Amino acid sequence: MPRLKVLGEEGIKRVHEATLCVLSEAGIVLTHPGARGLLLDHGARVSGDRVFLPADLVERCLGYCPHKVRIQGRDPQKAIELGDGSWHAHNVGGVPTIFEGETRRQATRKDVAEAARLLDALANVSSVTPLFTPQDVPAASMALWMYYDTVANTTKPIHGPGVQTAGEVRALVEMARIACPDGTLTVGISPLSPLSFPDDVVEAIIETARLGIPLGPLPCPIMGATAPMSIAGALVQQNAEVLASIVLAQLVNPGLPVIYSGRLSVMNPRTGLSVWGNPEIGLISAATVELGHYYGLPVNVYGLCTSAHTPDIQSGYERAFNALIPILAGADEISGVGEMDGGVTSSLVQIAIDDEILSSIRRIWHGFEVNEDTLAVELIARAMAGPRNFLAEIHTVKYLRRGEVLLPRLAVRESWAEWEKAGRRGLIERARDRVAELLGTHEVPPLSEEQEAAMREIIKAVEQKAR
């Protein structure tokens, strides 16, 4: 299927050139002595708290990046390769609250574990990110508990929780090597917008690169607040933040796998808050895909995003178009499964609904074939001469089995009379039943007692150090 183009070749070129201009003339805020020395040794310029990156250095470091990134969890059969022409989806991460029934509450470790097991069971979710930030553990070890409860409940590839320090990176990688000796974890690290790299963020990037862990630079600028209000200008800034992260990582470890990631959002001018449901999110994600592919990198962007507080009609239409647009643009991976309320809340029911939305998007992405058999000229002529329907045709059975028509599990497709007879149960009620069914039946191979004990020792050491 032809790819949707938002920027086009000329637009990509102009954003790229503007980005190089920003990095070389406006620079980035970076004060870490070791990183400044490394950048100076490779042609950067320093003035005050800023470092200016020359265009040739940026383009040289981009050239070191591989074009594909393989991610593997506990089951090697479920490994994915970003950049091979297919697309994947994973859930939102780092959410502090859970929506249950009609109310919200703070998330706990139990919620992290249940979400991971549900995500493990769903066919259209390829990888898993620790979904909740559990409020029943110490802040110093929260990211490690998030990984622990996730890896114990899924064998799919895992995107690590967001990390902020080199110590978190080391502990997380050590745990991942215990749980998945042959696996590959990714790490997302966020600079501060606009174009600021605090010492702890710099140290986390350096440590990730030193350990050879695939890096997803994860800038989160907000249009109108921490980035220009124009989409093009905000894309330039986001691109500059990603490329500056790549330069630093590649100078530490040339050839480090990198996933080009962007989390640019839009400010609500009435409240000043970041909103995730606007149609601009889909446009931004599609443009981000074009930019990342221009550099030959696999791209991970926003997808199933909404600002709605509940799984309502607003949530449905916002997440559908914001996921479909970047997929049609060629995204390698989209995020957002289970996301609600601008990333503040999640829901197991929403996760089940999103799996169905993804199945519809996958059906659209596959398109349809045009050949002698599908054009069915002889079949039409035969039907017109005979029964004048196609119910008994082998051709009908063949294309039903091939998935020519999607048969959703949750959406209402029966007649009014059948629907009313079944109790007028809609998509949300069916999704609740689906969640209960999967959590009641789906089993994940457990970690060994030795693996669990070893990971707990790492967490315990981090907690003791923080006291």
CORFEN-V197852 format. One record per residue. N is the residue number from 0. PHI is phi in whole degrees, -180 to 180 (999 if undefined). NEAR is the number of other ideal C-beta (glycine too) atoms within 12 Angstrom. Layout:
BEGIN
[[N/PHI/NEAR] [N/PHI/NEAR]]
END
This chain:
BEGIN
[[0/999/18] [1/-59/9] [2/-86/21] [3/-69/25] [4/-121/22] [5/-101/31] [6/-87/32] [7/74/18] [8/-60/15] [9/-68/13] [10/-64/23] [11/-60/29] [12/-60/16] [13/-70/23] [14/-64/38] [15/-62/32] [16/-65/22] [17/-66/30] [18/-64/39] [19/-61/29] [20/-66/22] [21/-62/33] [22/-67/41] [23/-88/28] [24/-109/20] [25/-93/24] [26/76/29] [27/-122/45] [28/-85/29] [29/-153/41] [30/-117/23] [31/-61/27] [32/-59/16] [33/-64/22] [34/-68/38] [35/-62/30] [36/-62/19] [37/-62/30] [38/-68/37] [39/-62/21] [40/-63/14] [41/-113/25] [42/103/22] [43/-74/31] [44/-123/21] [45/-119/24] [46/-149/16] [47/63/13] [48/-92/18] [49/-109/26] [50/-120/36] [51/-109/32] [52/-103/45] [53/-68/23] [54/-60/25] [55/-66/17] [56/-68/31] [57/-61/38] [58/-70/26] [59/-64/20] [60/-69/37] [61/-62/37] [62/-67/20] [63/-77/27] [64/-73/36] [65/-70/26] [66/-88/26] [67/-132/24] [68/-133/40] [69/-98/28] [70/-126/41] [71/-137/30] [72/-101/42] [73/-73/34] [74/-107/24] [75/-62/18] [76/-69/11] [77/-102/29] [78/-60/26] [79/-125/37] [80/-123/27] [81/-81/44] [82/108/33] [83/-96/18] [84/100/17] [85/-94/20] [86/-132/39] [87/-137/43] [88/-138/48] [89/-138/54] [90/-84/50] [91/-64/46] [92/-132/44] [93/70/37] [94/-93/40] [95/-85/29] [96/-128/28] [97/-120/35] [98/-98/33] [99/-129/24] [100/61/14] [101/-125/13] [102/-132/13] [103/-113/21] [104/-149/21] [105/-70/22] [106/-80/37] [107/-129/25] [108/-58/32] [109/-58/24] [110/-67/40] [111/-59/44] [112/-66/33] [113/-65/36] [114/-63/46] [115/-63/46] [116/-68/35] [117/-64/42] [118/-62/50] [119/-61/38] [120/-84/31] [121/-92/40] [122/-69/21] [123/-96/36] [124/-105/45] [125/-90/37] [126/-141/48] [127/-128/50] [128/-112/51] [129/-51/47] [130/-78/53] [131/-102/45] [132/-96/37] [133/-65/37] [134/-90/22] [135/-105/21] [136/-133/30] [137/-63/20] [138/-60/19] [139/-63/22] [140/-114/35] [141/-57/35] [142/-61/43] [143/-73/46] [144/-65/40] [145/-60/46] [146/-67/54] [147/-56/42] [148/-74/42] [149/-79/51] [150/-66/44] [151/-75/36] [152/-125/37] [153/-151/45] [154/-109/32] [155/-77/40] [156/-59/42] [157/-122/49] [158/-89/53] [159/-63/47] [160/-63/45] [161/-60/37] [162/-119/42] [163/-122/31] [164/-134/29] [165/-64/30] [166/-62/24] [167/-62/39] [168/-61/41] [169/-62/28] [170/-65/42] [171/-64/47] [172/-65/35] [173/-62/28] [174/-65/44] [175/-64/41] [176/-72/24] [177/-75/31] [178/-76/40] [179/-134/34] [180/-56/19] [181/-106/17] [182/-89/34] [183/-135/35] [184/-98/45] [185/-111/46] [186/-128/51] [187/-102/45] [188/-131/49] [189/-108/34] [190/-69/41] [191/-95/28] [192/-88/36] [193/-92/30] [194/53/36] [195/-121/30] [196/-125/39] [197/-59/24] [198/-57/24] [199/-67/25] [200/-66/42] [201/-60/40] [202/-64/30] [203/-67/43] [204/-64/48] [205/-61/38] [206/-67/35] [207/-60/44] [208/-66/38] [209/-60/24] [210/-83/29] [211/75/24] [212/-91/41] [213/-52/45] [214/-108/48] [215/-116/47] [216/-57/47] [217/-130/43] [218/-67/42] [219/-128/33] [220/-70/38] [221/-120/34] [222/-59/36] [223/92/28] [224/-116/24] [225/-116/28] [226/-156/35] [227/-57/25] [228/-76/19] [229/-78/18] [230/-61/32] [231/-62/28] [232/-65/24] [233/-66/40] [234/-65/42] [235/-61/39] [236/-66/42] [237/-59/47] [238/-63/47] [239/-63/47] [240/-68/46] [241/-67/52] [242/-66/44] [243/-64/48] [244/-63/51] [245/-64/47] [246/-58/50] [247/-62/47] [248/-65/45] [249/-73/37] [250/-70/34] [251/-76/33] [252/-146/27] [253/-57/22] [254/95/22] [255/-59/36] [256/-64/34] [257/-132/48] [258/-105/51] [259/-72/45] [260/-125/48] [261/-144/49] [262/-133/46] [263/-67/50] [264/-126/39] [265/-117/38] [266/-83/27] [267/-77/20] [268/-65/15] [269/-80/8] [270/-122/14] [271/83/14] [272/-85/21] [273/-78/32] [274/-115/33] [275/-114/43] [276/-99/37] [277/-62/35] [278/-63/25] [279/-62/34] [280/-62/44] [281/-63/41] [282/-63/32] [283/-61/44] [284/-63/51] [285/-63/42] [286/-65/42] [287/-63/53] [288/-60/43] [289/-60/39] [290/-65/45] [291/-60/45] [292/-70/29] [293/-60/31] [294/-89/34] [295/76/22] [296/-111/43] [297/-68/40] [298/-125/43] [299/-121/45] [300/-136/52] [301/-57/51] [302/-140/50] [303/-79/51] [304/-118/49] [305/-153/45] [306/-104/32] [307/-67/30] [308/-89/23] [309/-136/25] [310/-76/41] [311/-107/25] [312/-65/17] [313/-61/23] [314/-58/39] [315/-63/30] [316/-74/22] [317/-67/36] [318/-71/46] [319/-66/31] [320/-74/33] [321/-72/45] [322/-88/48] [323/-66/34] [324/-62/39] [325/-67/43] [326/-64/41] [327/-67/31] [328/-81/37] [329/104/35] [330/-56/50] [331/-82/42] [332/-157/48] [333/-119/52] [334/-107/49] [335/110/48] [336/-56/47] [337/87/52] [338/-71/47] [339/-145/43] [340/57/33] [341/64/34] [342/85/36] [343/-88/28] [344/-134/37] [345/-142/48] [346/-152/45] [347/-65/45] [348/-63/38] [349/-63/47] [350/-60/49] [351/-64/42] [352/-64/45] [353/-63/50] [354/-60/39] [355/-73/38] [356/-59/46] [357/-64/40] [358/-64/28] [359/-68/30] [360/-64/34] [361/-63/29] [362/-64/23] [363/-63/22] [364/-62/31] [365/-70/19] [366/66/14] [367/-151/18] [368/-91/15] [369/-122/9] [370/-149/9] [371/-60/11] [372/-71/17] [373/-74/17] [374/-68/14] [375/58/23] [376/-62/14] [377/-63/14] [378/-63/24] [379/-62/17] [380/-63/12] [381/-66/18] [382/-66/19] [383/-67/14] [384/-88/10] [385/-126/14] [386/-76/13] [387/58/13] [388/-154/13] [389/-121/20] [390/-65/13] [391/-95/14] [392/-79/20] [393/-60/15] [394/-56/24] [395/-63/19] [396/-62/14] [397/-57/16] [398/-81/19] [399/-66/16] [400/-68/12] [401/-80/17] [402/85/18] [403/-61/20] [404/-121/15] [405/-72/24] [406/-113/15] [407/-68/25] [408/-89/24] [409/-101/33] [410/-64/24] [411/-78/22] [412/-129/18] [413/-81/17] [414/-69/10] [415/-58/11] [416/-62/9] [417/-67/13] [418/-64/18] [419/-65/13] [420/-63/11] [421/-83/17] [422/97/13] [423/55/16] [424/-82/20] [425/-97/24] [426/-61/29] [427/-66/30] [428/-63/21] [429/-67/28] [430/-66/35] [431/-60/25] [432/-64/22] [433/-64/32] [434/-61/34] [435/-61/19] [436/-63/19] [437/-69/29] [438/-68/29] [439/-85/14] [440/-122/13] [441/-77/23] [442/-116/14] [443/-114/29] [444/-54/20] [445/-75/18] [446/-69/29] [447/-73/15] [448/-60/11] [449/-65/13] [450/-64/24] [451/-61/20] [452/-63/17] [453/-65/23] [454/-69/34] [455/-63/25] [456/-64/21] [457/-65/32] [458/-63/33] [459/-60/23] [460/-64/21] [461/-65/32] [462/-64/20] [463/-65/13] [464/-65/18] [465/-80/19] [466/-74/10]]
END
